[in-house]
């Protein structure tokens, strides 16, 4: 069975990945056998919403823990009566001494990929202070990384597989909605109010590649935000612009949801 490929790909930002997912979905419809996707980024998961609207398919998302950003899809035939299989996931501990040379999730991902695993086999990854990182990955990636050594700049890292239950999960923030009055709708102003940091620190986060707008890297702190825009700051959660109103004093009342 063929799916409306052109309609599904229209306005998608991850064309290559979405094309592969459509191929998987069509194979599922032909064989009635469920299949798992690789880990998908939050940006790609937004595109997946088009696929989830199809009546022929049943799609569920699995990231390993509540609030996971990267997830695998289970794609099944909508009329399948088989019980949902357990998502194949594994835990990974990456040990290293980063006391004098702090690292970031992106640097750690690059180091793991240099050891030899594909980026799509890695789920969420979080830094554990100066001790390294932990991550969720596919069982195949866990087996490949077990006992392997790599480097993040000059720091040696050692990989060890772990049960998911043994991982020290990242702190989950409770959602909070609040209002801030700003002189403008500039990104740095709203990010400062939303994350509770100074504008100069917002600029620093942009330069270090830690702040993203709608899952894409930010280049300019001066650009204006609009309703629906979302900012993601590494290890600080995310904020979404829920509403913007002009006040009588010609300032901007911004309704922010922080997660």
C-alpha positions as CSV (number, residue, x, y, z in Angstrom):
1,X,0.0,0.0,0.0
2,X,1.3,3.5,-0.9
3,X,0.9,6.4,1.4
4,X,0.4,10.0,0.2
5,X,4.1,10.7,0.2
6,X,4.0,14.2,-1.4
7,X,1.4,15.4,1.1
8,X,3.4,13.9,4.0
9,X,6.6,15.5,3.0
10,X,5.2,18.9,2.2
11,X,6.5,21.5,4.7
12,X,8.7,18.9,6.5
13,X,12.1,20.1,7.7
14,X,13.6,16.6,7.9
15,X,13.0,15.3,4.4
16,X,15.5,12.5,4.4
17,X,14.4,11.1,7.7
18,X,10.7,11.4,7.0
19,X,11.2,9.6,3.7
20,X,12.8,6.7,5.5
21,X,9.9,6.7,8.0
22,X,7.3,6.6,5.2
23,X,9.2,3.6,3.7
24,X,9.0,1.9,7.1
25,X,5.3,2.6,7.4
26,X,4.6,1.3,3.9
27,X,6.5,-1.9,4.7
28,X,4.5,-2.3,7.9
29,X,1.2,-1.9,6.0
30,X,2.4,-4.6,3.5
31,X,3.6,-7.1,6.1
32,X,1.5,-6.3,9.2
33,X,4.8,-6.6,11.1
34,X,5.5,-3.8,13.6
35,X,8.8,-1.9,13.2
36,X,10.8,0.4,15.4
37,X,12.4,3.6,14.1
38,X,15.8,5.0,15.1
39,X,15.8,7.7,17.7
40,X,14.3,10.9,16.4
41,X,15.1,14.5,17.4
42,X,12.3,16.8,18.7
43,X,12.4,18.6,15.4
44,X,11.7,15.5,13.4
45,X,9.1,14.4,15.9
46,X,7.1,17.5,15.0
47,X,7.1,16.4,11.4
48,X,6.0,12.9,12.4
49,X,2.6,14.4,13.5
50,X,1.6,14.3,9.8
51,X,2.2,10.6,9.7
52,X,0.3,10.0,13.0
53,X,-2.9,11.4,11.4
54,X,-3.2,8.5,9.0
55,X,-6.0,6.1,9.9
56,X,-4.1,3.1,8.5
57,X,-1.3,3.4,11.1
58,X,-0.9,3.1,14.9
59,X,2.1,5.0,16.1
60,X,3.5,5.4,19.6
61,X,6.5,7.2,21.0
62,X,9.1,5.8,23.4
63,X,12.1,7.7,24.9
64,X,12.9,5.7,28.0
65,X,11.6,8.1,30.6
66,X,8.9,10.8,31.0
67,X,10.0,14.0,29.4
68,X,12.5,12.4,27.0
69,X,13.3,14.7,24.0
70,X,14.6,12.0,21.6
71,X,12.3,9.1,21.0
72,X,11.8,5.9,18.9
73,X,8.6,5.3,17.1
74,X,6.7,2.0,17.1
75,X,4.8,1.8,13.8
76,X,2.0,-0.8,13.6
77,X,-0.9,-1.5,11.3
78,X,-4.0,0.2,12.8
79,X,-5.9,-3.1,12.7
80,X,-3.2,-5.2,14.3
81,X,-4.4,-7.1,17.4
82,X,-0.9,-8.0,18.6
83,X,0.2,-6.7,22.0
84,X,2.5,-3.7,21.8
85,X,6.2,-5.0,22.1
86,X,8.6,-3.5,24.7
87,X,10.7,-0.8,23.3
88,X,14.3,-2.0,22.8
89,X,16.4,0.4,24.9
90,X,19.6,0.3,26.9
91,X,21.3,2.5,29.4
92,X,24.9,3.9,29.0
93,X,27.3,5.4,31.5
94,X,30.2,7.4,30.1
95,X,32.8,8.0,32.7
96,X,35.4,10.8,32.5
97,X,37.1,13.4,34.7
98,X,35.8,16.8,33.5
99,X,36.6,18.7,36.7
100,X,39.0,21.1,34.9
101,X,37.6,20.8,31.4
102,X,33.7,20.9,31.4
103,X,31.9,19.3,28.5
104,X,28.5,19.5,26.8
105,X,25.9,17.0,25.6
106,X,26.8,17.8,21.9
107,X,30.5,17.2,22.5
108,X,29.7,13.9,24.3
109,X,27.5,12.8,21.4
110,X,30.3,13.6,18.9
111,X,32.8,11.5,21.0
112,X,30.5,8.5,21.0
113,X,29.9,8.8,17.3
114,X,33.7,8.9,16.8
115,X,34.0,5.6,18.6
116,X,31.7,4.1,15.9
117,X,28.0,4.3,16.7
118,X,25.5,6.2,14.6
119,X,23.9,9.3,16.0
120,X,20.4,7.9,15.4
121,X,21.2,5.0,17.8
122,X,21.6,7.5,20.7
123,X,18.6,8.8,22.6
124,X,18.7,11.5,25.3
125,X,22.1,12.2,26.9
126,X,22.7,14.3,30.0
127,X,25.9,15.5,31.7
128,X,26.6,14.4,35.3
129,X,28.6,17.3,36.7
130,X,32.3,16.7,36.2
131,X,32.0,12.9,36.1
132,X,30.8,12.4,32.5
133,X,27.4,11.6,31.2
134,X,24.6,9.0,31.0
135,X,22.5,8.2,28.0
136,X,19.7,6.1,26.5
137,X,20.6,4.1,23.4
138,X,19.7,1.1,21.3
139,X,20.8,-2.3,22.6
140,X,23.0,-2.6,19.5
141,X,24.8,0.6,20.3
142,X,25.2,-0.4,24.0
143,X,26.8,-3.7,22.9
144,X,29.1,-1.8,20.5
145,X,30.2,0.8,23.1
146,X,30.6,-1.6,26.1
147,X,34.1,-1.2,27.5
148,X,35.2,1.2,24.7
149,X,37.4,4.2,25.3
150,X,37.3,7.6,23.5
151,X,38.2,11.2,24.0
152,X,36.5,14.5,24.5
153,X,39.3,16.8,23.7
154,X,42.1,15.7,26.1
155,X,39.7,13.9,28.5
156,X,39.6,10.1,28.2
157,X,36.1,8.6,28.5
158,X,35.1,5.0,29.2
159,X,31.7,3.5,28.2
160,X,29.8,1.0,30.3
161,X,26.3,-0.4,29.6
162,X,23.7,-0.1,32.4
163,X,20.1,-1.2,33.1
164,X,17.7,1.7,32.5
165,X,16.6,1.4,36.2
166,X,20.2,2.1,37.3
167,X,20.4,5.4,35.5
168,X,20.4,8.7,37.4
169,X,17.7,10.5,35.4
170,X,18.0,14.2,34.7
171,X,15.9,16.5,36.9
172,X,12.4,17.0,35.5
173,X,11.0,20.5,35.9
174,X,7.3,21.1,36.7
175,X,5.7,23.2,34.0
176,X,5.1,26.8,35.1
177,X,3.2,29.6,33.3
178,X,3.9,33.2,34.1
179,X,3.8,36.7,32.6
180,X,6.7,39.2,32.0
181,X,6.5,42.7,30.7
182,X,9.3,43.6,28.3
183,X,10.4,46.6,26.3
184,X,10.6,44.5,23.2
185,X,9.9,41.0,21.9
186,X,13.6,40.3,21.2
187,X,14.9,36.8,21.8
188,X,17.4,37.8,24.4
189,X,14.8,39.7,26.4
190,X,12.3,36.9,26.5
191,X,15.0,34.3,27.0
192,X,16.3,36.3,30.0
193,X,12.9,36.5,31.5
194,X,12.0,32.9,30.8
195,X,15.1,31.2,32.0
196,X,15.9,33.7,34.8
197,X,19.4,34.7,33.5
198,X,20.9,37.9,32.3
199,X,20.9,39.1,28.7
200,X,24.6,38.9,28.6
201,X,24.5,35.3,29.6
202,X,21.8,34.6,27.0
203,X,24.3,36.0,24.4
204,X,27.0,33.7,25.8
205,X,24.7,30.7,25.5
206,X,24.0,31.5,21.9
207,X,27.8,31.8,21.1
208,X,28.4,28.4,22.8
209,X,25.6,26.8,20.7
210,X,23.6,25.9,23.8
211,X,20.4,27.9,23.0
212,X,18.0,26.7,20.2
213,X,14.9,28.3,18.7
214,X,12.3,25.8,17.6
215,X,15.1,23.1,17.8
216,X,17.4,25.0,15.5
217,X,20.6,26.9,16.5
218,X,20.1,30.6,17.2
219,X,22.3,33.0,15.4
220,X,21.0,36.4,16.4
221,X,19.9,37.5,19.9
222,X,18.1,40.6,18.4
223,X,15.5,38.7,16.4
224,X,11.9,39.1,17.5
225,X,9.9,36.1,18.8
226,X,6.2,35.4,18.1
227,X,3.5,33.4,19.7
228,X,4.3,29.7,19.4
229,X,8.0,30.1,19.3
230,X,10.0,27.8,21.6
231,X,13.4,28.2,23.1
232,X,15.5,25.2,24.4
233,X,18.5,25.8,26.6
234,X,20.8,22.9,27.4
235,X,20.3,21.6,30.9
236,X,17.8,24.4,31.7
237,X,14.6,23.1,30.0
238,X,12.5,25.1,27.5
239,X,10.1,28.0,27.3
240,X,7.2,28.6,24.9
241,X,5.7,32.0,24.0
242,X,2.0,31.5,24.7
243,X,0.7,35.0,24.1
244,X,2.0,38.6,23.4
245,X,0.0,41.8,24.0
246,X,0.9,45.5,23.7
247,X,0.3,47.4,26.9
248,X,-1.0,51.0,27.2
249,X,2.5,52.1,27.9
250,X,3.7,50.5,24.7
251,X,5.5,47.7,26.3
252,X,5.0,44.0,25.6
253,X,3.2,41.6,28.0
254,X,4.6,38.2,27.3
255,X,2.9,35.0,28.5
256,X,5.5,32.3,29.0
257,X,5.3,28.6,29.6
258,X,8.5,27.1,31.1
259,X,9.1,23.4,31.2
